[in-house]
Amino acid sequence: MTNDDKTSIETSLAQACHYIDDVTGGINPPLQFSTTYARGADYEYLSRYSYTRSGNPSWEVLEKVCAELDGGVEALCFASGMAAVCAVLETVNSGEHVVAPRIMYHGSQDWLRRISARRSIGLTLFEASDLDALRAAIEPGKTSLVWIETPVNPTWDLIDIAAAADIAHEAGAILVVDATVSSPVTTRALDYGADIVFHSATKYLNGHSDVNAGILVGAQDDERWQDIKLVRTLMGGVLGPFDAWLLLRGMRTLFLRFEKASQNALRLAQHFEHDPRLEKVLYPGLESHPGHDIAKRQMTNGYGGMLSLLVRGDAEQAKMIAAATRIFLRATSLGGVESLIEHRASVEGPHSVVPPNLLRLSIGIENCDELIEDIEQSLSRLNQQ
Ligand SMILES: *Cc1c(COP(=O)(O)O)cnc(C)c1O
């Protein structure tokens, strides 16, 4: 494998960092399912592996590709996005304070609330689109971790990563960025000063809705990073060999998939932007979106495939539109090759702060005219009521 700075990420991804197997010359890594590794007669290890939970060959190419993709010193794969989120948050000590957006991925916020309640960890939530609110949320001497997500799910508000990093660092805190929705194709959070970037690899990185996985990439190999590694080993949220293999396979087409999804989403957003049946179309690629200026700077290779439609009407009418689609599949999740639609408040449950008339769309790589036509025919049901 090469780690040649001159190679573009696009090329590097397609070739899985120019992987060539040492033993066979194969251009894809082999699968090694062993959970344990033999020792020699003198009890010495025969390789650097001893037991699968503390490290195994199936993670290595994947983690190299991910580290290179985000420009970090090292990447760690986990059994799910949430396993990675929890591993980071496990390094926050009692008495410390965490800052996070008010609207964010609900699972991460649920975990933050849980550790805050059980371990005397302070938690302040801020309005994602307001940097002053982030500044005000900091408790000097106590805040040790600032968690952001950009674009924020499901309003797709943008957070300026460089500005957030300055605010966090001034307070002596680290900045962790959930970049699941932007993906490293368009935003490399570490380049803007983040300390750790997180991806639910279940989404764009894998891209085929068939692997649950999480990735962390660190900007520095420090004490906290080593601690996160230890948490992975001891809590055991480790990725299985076949899932690691599938994820790497999916990532080889990440660029193509993300570009096509971004093109489709932009066209769809523009098509419906002024539709009278909708209150608003939320998409960072639209000039009308409040985060568009930051998106222009921070999303350098497309605005991604995620958008939300605010229906003129209530939850029932929003659900009726979702019920009428023929191509969009009614399912949660995002970042797959197939387009999905969901009534987000129903998915998040009774504690959801998401507007009741919001439909979240994950745009895939299908024919864009057909996607637009599908939403058109679904919206036309609304008129007939
Ligand atoms: C899906 C998701 C997660 C959680 O990842 P899992 O792989 O489902 O555990 C975290 N953050 C965001 C933004 C997500 O979309």
The ligand as an SDF file (V2000), in Angstrom:
LIG
                    3D

 15 15  0  0  0  0  0  0  0  0999 V2000
  -26.9810    6.6570   11.6440 C   0  0  0  0  0  0  0  0  0  0  0  0
  -26.3070    7.7690   12.3160 C   0  0  0  0  0  0  0  0  0  0  0  0
  -25.5980    7.5660   13.5030 C   0  0  0  0  0  0  0  0  0  0  0  0
  -25.5390    6.2190   14.2170 C   0  0  0  0  0  0  0  0  0  0  0  0
  -24.8840    5.2440   13.4610 O   0  0  0  0  0  0  0  0  0  0  0  0
  -25.2760    3.6760   13.4550 P   0  0  0  0  0  0  0  0  0  0  0  0
  -24.3630    3.1320   12.4280 O   0  0  0  0  0  0  0  0  0  0  0  0
  -26.7260    3.5690   13.1070 O   0  0  0  0  0  0  0  0  0  0  0  0
  -25.0140    3.1430   14.8120 O   0  0  0  0  0  0  0  0  0  0  0  0
  -24.9560    8.6700   14.0600 C   0  0  0  0  0  0  0  0  0  0  0  0
  -25.0100    9.8940   13.4820 N   0  0  0  0  0  0  0  0  0  0  0  0
  -25.6950   10.1100   12.3380 C   0  0  0  0  0  0  0  0  0  0  0  0
  -25.7140   11.4820   11.7520 C   0  0  0  0  0  0  0  0  0  0  0  0
  -26.3560    9.0580   11.7230 C   0  0  0  0  0  0  0  0  0  0  0  0
  -27.0560    9.3000   10.6030 O   0  0  0  0  0  0  0  0  0  0  0  0
  1  2  1  0
  2  3  1  0
  2 14  2  0
  3  4  1  0
  3 10  2  0
  4  5  1  0
  5  6  1  0
  6  7  2  0
  6  8  1  0
  6  9  1  0
 10 11  1  0
 11 12  2  0
 12 13  1  0
 12 14  1  0
 14 15  1  0
M  END
$$$$
